[in-house]
């Protein structure tokens, strides 16, 4: 990894994220979240392959409704910004890893790590669609708006994460 720079202070990163959230609310009139953008990208794929199927779905109609092309949406550009910004941040701090590298603990295989990561990602994506929003939108936007439900949700997420960490710790130690 070419002598990577130290990680940011979590306080400085949190403050920066708060400024990004404030800018999103002031400029776009909406908070931060990602699941809606992925839903729109999925709708584009389904609309390309089976437009009659998407038109038959109640929620599918709302994803492609409107006069402007549905990819001209702030969520799509937010996702692009996250990807580009994440890469530029990793590049600047010399933390870009070689293609094909899998970050994992010493007690797990690449295959197991990839299976766990993909399985977890699929479960999170499905849960976000069922809940009609993702954890980032719930925590950041809802928390900033002092929504009691958002705070209760995030406390439950962190408690669940700490509880699960006990059972998977041997994969990383």
N, C-alpha and C positions, 0 to 999 in steps of 0.2 A: 504493500500500500504506500510506498514512497514516503515514509515518515509523515503520517497524517498530523494535521494541526489538532489541538485539543478541542473537545466539544464545547458548544456554547453553554453558558450558564443557563439553567432552566428558567431562572427569573427573567433574564434578558430575552430569551426566546418567547416566554409567555407574554411579556410586555409587547414584543413585536407582533405576536399573533393578535393580541388585543387591539393594536393599532390597525391591523389589516381588517379585523372584524368591524371596527368603527368606520373605516373607510368604505367597506362593503355596504353597511347600513346607510351611510350618508350619500354615497354616490349611486348605488344600485337600488336602494330601498328594500333590500333583502339581506339576510344574514348569510352565514357560511354553511355549506353542506355539500355532499357529493352524490348521494344516491339518486337524486333527480336527474343529474347529468348522465349517469350510467343508464338510467331507465330510458332517457331520450336516445342514447347511442344504440341501446338494444332495440328500441322501436324503429330506428332507421334500418337496422339489419333485418328485422321481421318484415318491415314495409317493403324492402327490396325483394325478399324471397316470397313472401305470402301476404300481399297487401289486404286481401279479403279477410284473412284471419285477424289481422290487427284492427281492421275496421269493425269487426264483429265483437271486439273486446270493449267493454264500457270504458275502462281506464286507458286502453290503447287510443281511443278517439281523442282523449284530452291531450295525449302526448304529441299528436300530429295536427291538432286543431290550430286555427289561426291563419291569418293572411301571410305573415312572414314565415320563411322556412324555419322549421322547428329546431334546426341546429344553430340558428342565430339567437342563442339563448346564453345568458350570463353563466349558467351552470356548466355549459360545455367549455367556455373559455376559462372558467375557474379551474376545471380539471386539467386543461392544457397548461395553465399557469402553475398548478401544483407540480405537474410532471417536469416542466422546464425549470421551475425554481428549485425543485429538489435536486435535479441534475447539476445545475449551476452551483448550488451550495456544496454538493459533494465534490464537484470538480475544484472549486476554489479552496476547499479545505483538504484537498488531496485524499479524498476518501472514495473515489470511484474505483470499484474493483474490476478485475478482469472479467470479461464475459464468460459465463458458465460457472462462476464462483458461487457457491451456496454457503451463506453464513449459517453456522450450526455449532452446537456444543460438541465436545470431544466424545460424548457417549451416544451419539446418534449418527445414522448414515445419511447420505445426501437424499436417498430415495425416501426414507422416513420423514425427513425434514420437509421435503417438497410435498409429500402426501398430507402431512399435518398442516402446512401453510395453505395449500389449495383447499383442503376440506374446511379449514377455519374461514377462509375467505368466502367460500360458497355459502356457509352457514350465516356469516355476517351479512352478506348481500341479500339472501332470502329474508332474513329477519328485518333488515332495513326496509325492504319493500312491503312486508307484512305490516310493519309499524308505521308505514308511510313517511319514513325519514330515517336518516342515519345518525349514528352516535355523535358525529362531529357537529351536525346541525343541532341536535338535541342539547349537547353539552355547551357548545360555544354560543349559539344564538339564544337558545332557551335560557341558559344560565345567565347570560348577559342581561336578559330581559327580566331576571329574577323570578322565573317561573318555578314554582314549588315542585311541580311534576318533573321538570328537568333536573333540578337539584337532587330529588329523591332517586331518579333514574341513575344519575351519575354516581351517587353514593353506592347504589346497588351494583353498578358495573365494576367499580373499584373493589368493593368487598368480594364480589364473585371472582375477579381477577386474582386478588391476593389468595383467596381460598383455593383456586385451581392451581396456582403457582406451586403450592406444596406438592401436588401430585406429578408435576412435570419438571420439577427442579433438577432431577438427575440427568435430564437431557442436556442441560446447560452447564452443569458443574464438572 
